[in-house]
Amino acid sequence: MVSTSDRSSASHRSLSYADRLASTWQEFLLLVGRVMLGWIFLQSGYNKLFDIAGVAATYPRRGLAPWLAYLAVPVEFLGGLFLIVGLATRYTALVLVVFVIVASFSSHAYWTVPDAQRANQSSHFWKNITIIGGLVMLFVTSAGRLSLDRLLSRRQG
């Protein structure tokens, strides 16, 4: 089994400056990462909150039932908000992984679109796959000390 120190240290001592930097700034950088990752969901969901019926009208052409918009839009908005403040972070990351998978295959299936749209949709699809990677990493690391998760766990323990 690999120890935590083996997993988090550089492969060569001349590269250890990055280890010290990451260790020193870990909590702040987790906050920055959460805010950056959450922002895309928060702002996109916010823009849809006031016209969920309009969003739902676009779902059938994507192969989705319109009622899913009434679930997806709040999940997108609240998921972004929860990531930013660090609330139920691991659960939120998992829910957003499912959300992004569905969005990727329903809205950015680049292999099904005309050639003129393929590059754009491919870019969106692979951006979403990258976002899933960030969500998986957040699931593993959790929110860090600068989060509501941490504040709430202190009150219980």
N, C-alpha and C positions, 0 to 999 in steps of 0.2 A: 504494500500500500504506500502511496506517495504522501509524504507529510505536507502540511500546509506550507512550511517554509520552502520545501523543494518546489512546490507548485508556483509560489509567488516571487521567487528570486530569479535574477538574471542568469543566463547561461554562462556568463563570464564576469569576473569581478570588475572589469573595466566598464561594464554596462550597468553597474549597481547604482549609479546616480539616479537612474529612472526608478529603481526600487525604492530608494529613499524618498524621492519626490512623490511617488504614488502612496507610500506609507504615510508621509507627513500630511498630505492633502486628501487622503482617502475619503473622509466624510464629506468634505466640501465638494469633491469631484463626483461623488455619488449623487449629491443634491443637484449639481449642474446637469449631470446625465439624465436624472429623472425629469427635471424641468424640460430639458430639450426633447426627450422622448415623449413626454406627456403633452407638450405643446401642440404637436401635430394633430393629436386626437382631440384635444380641447377646442382648438380653433375650428377644426373641420366640423366637429359635432355641434358647436355653437351656431355655426352658420346654417345648419340644417334644422335646429330645434324649432324654429319659427315657421317651418313649412314641411312638417313631416309628411303631410298628405302629398305634397309635390314630390318629395323624395320617394315615397311609396309608389307613385305613378311610374317611376323609372325602373322599378324592380322587375316587373314581368319580362321586359326585354333582356334582362340579365339572367333570367331563369330562376328568379326568386319570388316567393309569395309576397304580395304587398304588405301584409301584416308584419313581416319581419322588420320593416322600417321603424315601426313603433317600438321595437326592441333594440334594433341596431343603433339608432340615433342617440338615445340616452346612454347606451353602453359606450359609445364612442366619446361622448362629452364627459360623462362621469368617470370613465376610465382614464381619460386625460387628466381630469382634476385630481383623481385619487393618486395617480402616479406623481403628479407635481407636489402634492402635500405629503405623500408617503403614507397613504392609508390603505390597509389591506393589500399591500404591495404585491405579495406573491400571488394572491388570488386574482388581483387585477391584471397582472402580467399574463396569467394563464387565460383569462377571459379575452384579453386583447389579442393573444396569439390566435385563438379561434376566430375572432372578428376579422383579423388581417388575412387569415387563410381564406375565409369565405369571400372577403372583398377582392383578394388577389385573383382567385379563380373565376369569380363572377363578373368582375369589372375590368380586369386587365389580362384576359386570356389572349395574349398577343399572337398565339398560334392559330387563332380563329378569325383574325381581322384582315382586311385588305392590306396589301403591301405598303400603301401610303401611310397607314396607321401603325404598322408593326413595330417600328423602332420606338415610337412614343409609348405604346402599350408595354413593350418589353422593358423599357426603362422603369415604368411605374411598377410592373410586376416584380422586378428584381430589387427595386427600392423597398418594396413591401417585404420581400424575403429578408433583406438586411434589417428592417425594423423588427421582424420576428427574432432575429439573432440578438438584437439589443434587449428585447423583452425576455428572452431566455436567460441572458446574462443577469438581468435584473431579478428574475425569479431566483437565480442561484445566490446572488449577493444580498438580496433584499434591499430595503430602503436605506439602511444606515442609521446613524444616530440623529441626524437632522431630519426627523420625520415624525409624523403623528403616530406611526406604528411604535416607535421607540418611546414616545411620551406616554402612550396608552399602556404599554407593557410595564413601565415603571410604576404606574398607579395600581396595577393588578398585583405586582410582585412585591 
